[in-house]
C-alpha cells in the first residue's frame, strides 16, 4: 500500500490517509457568514471522495477582519448551530474537519464590513483606503477573539482549528518586515514579530484544552521585497514547535507576490509542481512536528515521492479538489492519472459573480456533452 494511503493521526485526530484539502474560499456562505446547504454539500462531496482531512475556508472571527464576500464566519454564538450541521454531515461520511481561523488585517474589505481595517503598522502608500495601526489593546482584543472563536469551533464539533498565519493576512503581516515596522515588543526582531502568533496559540489552548488539535498555516517565504525569509520562517516553526503546535501547513507568497503567489498558474509539468518542496525539506530536517505541504501538487507519483522521501508528512491540495472532489478515491482505485486541474484560476470568477466556486472548464465540458433538447413542433390551431 502506498504511504499516501496509510492511516495516521494528528494529536489524536484520526486520518484515513495523508491527503489534505487545504482551505479554499468558496463564496458559498451567506452574506453574514452563516453556513449554507450548498457549502455543506460541497464538503460532503469531499468527504465522500475520501479526503483524509478537510480544512474549511478561512472563517473570520471579528467583523472588521473579513477580507472576502460570502465568506464563512464564526464571530458570534448564533453561527454555531449552522456549523454543527456542517461538522455532522462531514463526520457522517468519514472525514475529520478542521476550521481555519483568519483575520484579514490590512487586506480586510471595509466595503463589506463598514469598519476600518487593522494592521501592524501604518505605512504611507501601502493601501488606497484608510486603515489603522493597531494599539497594544487592539492586539490583545484580537488574541482573545482567536481563543473565543476556537472555543466556538470546538462547540460546533470541529476536530481542530488551524491558525491562518500565511498569505499576507494579519498574522502574516506581523511576521513580515515588509508590513511590520513597529518599534515595540511586537516589532523588530523575529522573536518580537512572532509574539502575537505565540500569544494566539497560547490563548487558543486556554480556551480548548491540551487535547484539541491546533494547526497553523505558515509562509515559507513571502517572495516580496523585505518580506519573510526562509531563515526567519524556520525560526517561527521552531518557536511554534516549542509551544506545542500540532502540525504546520507550509505555503508561501501572497497577493503581492505576482508569479510567486500561492496561486501560481499553468502547472503543466511535474517540475512546476510542489513549488515549496525545497523549503519543506529544510523544515523537515529541523522540526519533528508533522508537516503538511501545499502548493501546486497535481501528480500522484510526486505526492507519494514527497512523503516517502521525507519532504512532508502530508500532502495538501486546493484547486484540484474544485474540479475533482473524488480525486483521492480515484487514486485509491488505482487510476493514478494526474489531477485534471489546469491551474487557470478561472474557478474564482464565479465566486466574484456571486455564484460560488466551481470549475469553469469542467462545467463547459459537461454542458457540451449534454444531448440537444428535442425540438417541439408548433401545432397550428
C-alpha positions in Angstrom: 0.0 0.0 0.0 1.2 3.5 -0.8 2.4 5.5 2.2 -0.1 8.2 1.0 -3.0 5.9 1.9 -1.7 4.9 5.4 -3.9 5.9 8.3 -2.4 8.3 10.8 -3.3 10.8 13.5 -2.6 14.4 14.5 -2.9 14.9 18.2 -5.5 12.0 18.4 -7.4 13.2 15.3 -7.7 10.1 13.1 -6.9 10.5 9.3 -7.7 7.6 6.9 -4.9 8.8 4.5 -2.2 11.5 4.2 -4.1 13.8 1.8 -5.5 17.1 3.0 -7.9 19.5 1.4 -6.3 22.9 2.0 -8.5 25.9 3.0 -10.3 27.2 -0.1 -12.6 30.2 -0.4 -15.9 29.0 -1.8 -18.2 32.1 -1.8 -21.0 29.7 -0.7 -21.5 31.1 2.8 -24.4 33.5 3.5 -23.8 37.3 3.4 -23.5 37.3 7.2 -21.0 34.3 7.2 -23.6 31.7 8.1 -23.2 28.1 6.8 -25.5 27.2 3.9 -26.7 23.9 2.5 -24.6 24.5 -0.7 -21.5 24.8 1.4 -22.3 21.7 3.4 -23.0 19.7 0.2 -19.6 20.7 -1.2 -17.8 19.4 1.9 -19.9 16.2 1.8 -18.6 15.5 -1.7 -15.0 15.9 -0.4 -15.7 13.5 2.4 -17.3 11.0 0.0 -14.2 11.4 -2.1 -12.1 10.1 0.8 -10.1 13.3 1.6 -8.1 12.4 4.7 -8.6 15.8 6.3 -10.8 18.7 5.3 -9.8 22.2 6.3 -12.6 24.7 5.8 -12.2 28.0 4.1 -10.9 30.9 6.3 -13.5 31.8 8.8 -13.5 35.4 10.1 -14.0 35.8 13.8 -14.2 39.7 14.0 -16.3 41.8 11.8 -13.5 44.1 10.7 -11.4 41.2 9.7 -13.5 39.9 6.8 -11.5 40.1 3.5 -13.9 38.4 1.1 -17.6 38.4 0.3 -19.8 35.4 1.3 -17.0 34.1 3.5 -17.6 31.7 6.4 -17.9 33.4 9.8 -17.5 32.4 13.4 -17.7 35.8 15.1 -20.9 35.2 17.2 -22.5 32.3 19.0 -25.6 32.4 16.7 -23.4 30.9 13.9 -22.6 27.7 15.9 -25.8 25.7 15.1 -25.2 26.0 11.4 -21.6 24.9 11.8 -22.7 22.0 13.8 -24.7 20.9 10.8 -21.6 21.1 8.7 -19.4 19.0 11.1 -22.2 16.4 11.5 -22.5 16.0 7.7 -18.8 15.6 7.2 -18.4 13.2 10.1 -21.3 11.1 8.7 -19.2 10.5 5.6 -16.0 9.6 7.4 -13.7 12.6 7.3 -12.4 14.8 10.1 -12.8 18.6 9.6 -10.7 21.5 10.9 -11.8 25.1 11.0 -9.4 27.7 9.7 -9.4 31.0 11.7 -8.3 34.2 9.9 -8.2 37.9 10.3 -7.6 39.8 7.1 -5.7 42.7 8.7 -4.7 45.3 6.1 -6.4 43.2 3.4 -9.8 43.2 5.1 -12.6 44.8 3.0 -14.1 47.9 4.5 -16.8 48.0 1.7 -18.1 44.7 3.2 -17.6 45.4 6.9 -18.2 49.1 7.2 -15.3 49.2 9.6 -11.7 50.4 9.4 -9.2 47.6 8.8 -6.4 46.9 11.3 -2.7 46.5 10.5 0.5 46.0 12.4 1.9 49.4 11.2 0.7 52.3 9.2 2.8 52.6 6.0 2.2 55.5 3.7 1.1 54.5 0.2 0.6 50.8 1.1 -3.2 51.0 0.7 -5.7 53.2 -1.2 -8.1 53.2 1.7 -8.0 54.2 5.3 -6.7 51.7 7.9 -5.5 51.7 11.5 -2.2 50.8 13.1 -3.1 48.5 16.0 -2.6 49.5 19.6 -1.5 47.1 22.3 -5.2 47.0 23.3 -6.2 46.2 19.8 -3.7 43.3 19.6 -4.9 41.8 22.9 -8.5 42.0 21.7 -7.7 40.1 18.5 -5.7 37.5 20.5 -8.7 37.0 22.8 -11.0 36.8 19.8 -9.0 34.0 18.3 -9.4 32.0 21.5 -13.2 32.7 21.7 -13.6 31.6 18.1 -11.6 28.3 18.7 -14.0 27.7 21.6 -17.0 28.1 19.3 -15.3 25.8 16.8 -14.9 23.1 19.4 -18.6 23.6 20.5 -19.6 23.2 16.8 -18.0 19.8 16.6 -14.8 20.6 14.6 -11.9 18.2 15.1 -9.4 21.0 15.5 -8.6 24.6 14.3 -6.0 26.0 12.0 -4.5 29.4 12.7 -4.0 31.3 9.3 -0.6 33.0 9.6 0.2 32.9 5.8 -0.6 34.7 2.5 -0.3 38.3 3.8 -3.2 38.4 6.2 -3.0 39.9 9.7 -0.7 37.4 11.5 1.4 37.0 8.3 1.7 40.9 8.3 3.1 40.8 11.8 5.6 38.2 10.8 6.8 40.1 7.8 9.2 43.1 7.9 7.6 44.4 4.8 4.4 45.2 6.8 5.6 45.3 10.4 7.5 48.4 11.2 6.7 48.5 14.9 9.3 49.5 17.5 7.5 47.9 20.5 7.6 44.3 21.7 5.6 43.2 18.6 8.1 44.5 16.0 11.8 44.4 15.1 13.4 41.0 15.7 11.8 37.8 14.6 11.3 37.0 18.3 9.1 40.1 18.6 7.3 39.7 15.3 6.2 36.1 16.2 5.0 37.2 19.6 1.3 37.8 18.6 1.2 34.3 16.9 2.6 32.6 20.0 0.0 34.6 22.2 -2.8 33.4 19.8 -1.7 29.8 20.2 -1.5 30.1 24.0 -4.9 31.8 24.2 -6.5 29.1 22.0 -5.0 26.4 24.3 -6.5 28.1 27.3 -9.9 28.0 25.6 -9.9 24.5 24.1 -7.5 22.5 26.3 -4.5 20.4 25.5 -6.2 17.6 23.7 -7.8 19.6 20.9 -5.6 19.8 17.7 -4.3 23.2 16.8 -2.6 23.6 13.4 -1.0 26.6 11.7 -0.6 27.7 8.1 2.7 29.4 7.6 4.5 31.1 4.7 7.9 29.6 4.0 8.7 32.9 2.3 6.7 36.0 1.3 8.5 36.4 -2.1 8.3 40.2 -1.8 11.0 42.8 -1.1 11.6 43.0 2.7 9.2 40.1 3.3 9.5 37.0 5.4 12.6 34.9 4.6 13.1 31.1 4.8 15.5 31.6 7.7 13.0 33.6 9.8 10.2 31.2 8.8 12.2 28.3 10.1 12.8 30.1 13.4 9.0 30.7 13.6 8.5 26.9 13.1 10.9 26.2 15.9 9.1 28.6 18.3 5.7 27.1 17.4 7.0 23.5 18.0 8.3 24.6 21.4 4.9 26.0 22.2 3.1 22.7 21.3 1.7 23.4 17.8 0.3 20.1 16.5 1.0 20.5 12.7 2.4 23.1 10.3 1.0 23.5 6.8 3.7 25.1 4.7 2.7 27.5 1.9 4.2 30.8 0.6 3.6 34.0 -1.2 0.7 36.4 -1.1 -1.4 38.5 -3.5 1.5 41.0 -3.9 4.0 38.2 -4.9 3.0 38.2 -8.6 4.0 34.9 -10.3 5.3 33.6 -6.9 1.9 33.9 -5.2 0.2 30.9 -3.6 -2.0 30.6 -6.7 0.6 30.0 -9.5 -0.8 29.3 -12.9 -0.1 26.8 -15.7 1.3 24.0 -13.6 1.7 21.8 -16.7 4.7 19.7 -15.7 5.9 17.7 -12.7 8.9 20.1 -12.4 6.5 23.0 -11.8 4.6 21.1 -9.1 5.3 21.3 -5.3 6.9 24.7 -5.7 7.7 24.9 -1.9 9.3 21.5 -1.8 12.9 22.7 -1.1 11.7 24.9 1.7 9.7 21.9 3.1 12.9 19.8 3.0 14.6 22.4 5.2 11.7 22.4 7.7 11.7 18.6 7.8 15.4 18.4 8.6 14.9 20.7 11.6 11.5 20.0 13.0 9.7 17.0 14.4 6.2 18.4 14.3 4.0 17.0 11.4 4.5 18.9 8.2 1.7 19.4 5.6 2.9 20.6 2.2 0.7 22.6 -0.1 1.4 24.3 -3.4 0.8 23.1 -6.9 0.8 19.3 -6.3 -1.1 17.6 -9.2 0.6 14.2 -9.7 0.1 11.1 -7.5 3.7 9.8 -8.1 5.2 13.1 -7.0 2.9 13.3 -3.9 3.9 9.8 -2.9 7.6 10.6 -3.5 7.5 13.7 -1.4 6.1 11.7 1.6 8.4 8.7 1.1 11.5 10.9 0.8 10.5 13.0 3.9 9.8 16.3 2.3 6.5 16.3 4.1 4.3 14.1 6.2 1.0 15.1 4.5 0.1 16.4 1.0 -2.3 19.3 0.8 -4.2 20.5 -2.3 -6.8 23.1 -3.0 -7.7 23.8 -6.7 -7.6 20.1 -7.8 -10.5 19.3 -5.5 -12.6 22.1 -7.0 -12.7 20.1 -10.3 -12.4 16.6 -8.8 -13.7 16.2 -5.2 -13.3 12.4 -5.8 -9.7 12.7 -6.8 -8.4 10.7 -3.7 -10.9 7.9 -4.3 -9.8 7.7 -7.9 -6.2 7.4 -6.9 -7.1 4.8 -4.3 -8.8 2.8 -7.0 -5.6 2.5 -9.0 -6.2 5.3 -11.5 -3.1 7.3 -10.9 -3.5 9.9 -13.7 -2.7 13.4 -12.6 -5.4 15.7 -11.4 -7.3 17.3 -14.2 -7.0 20.8 -12.8 -5.2 23.1 -15.3 -4.4 25.9 -12.8 -6.1 28.6 -14.9 -7.7 30.2 -11.7 -11.0 30.7 -13.6 -12.7 28.9 -10.7 -12.7 32.1 -8.7 -14.6 34.0 -11.4 -18.0 32.5 -10.4 -17.3 33.5 -6.7 -16.8 37.1 -7.7 -20.0 36.9 -9.7 -21.9 35.7 -6.6 -22.4 32.1 -7.9 -20.0 30.3 -5.6 -17.0 28.3 -6.6 -16.9 25.7 -9.4 -14.5 24.6 -12.2 -15.5 26.7 -15.2 -13.6 24.3 -17.6 -15.3 21.2 -16.3 -18.8 22.8 -16.4 -18.3 23.8 -20.1 -17.2 20.3 -21.0 -20.2 18.8 -19.2 -22.6 21.2 -21.0 -21.1 20.3 -24.4 -21.8 16.6 -23.7 -25.4 17.2 -23.0 -27.7 15.9 -25.7 -29.6 18.7 -27.5 -33.2 19.3 -26.4 -35.8 17.8 -28.8 -37.4 20.4 -31.0 -41.1 20.7 -30.3 -43.2 21.3 -33.4 -45.6 24.0 -33.1 -49.2 22.8 -33.7 -51.3 25.2 -35.6 -54.8 25.6 -34.4 
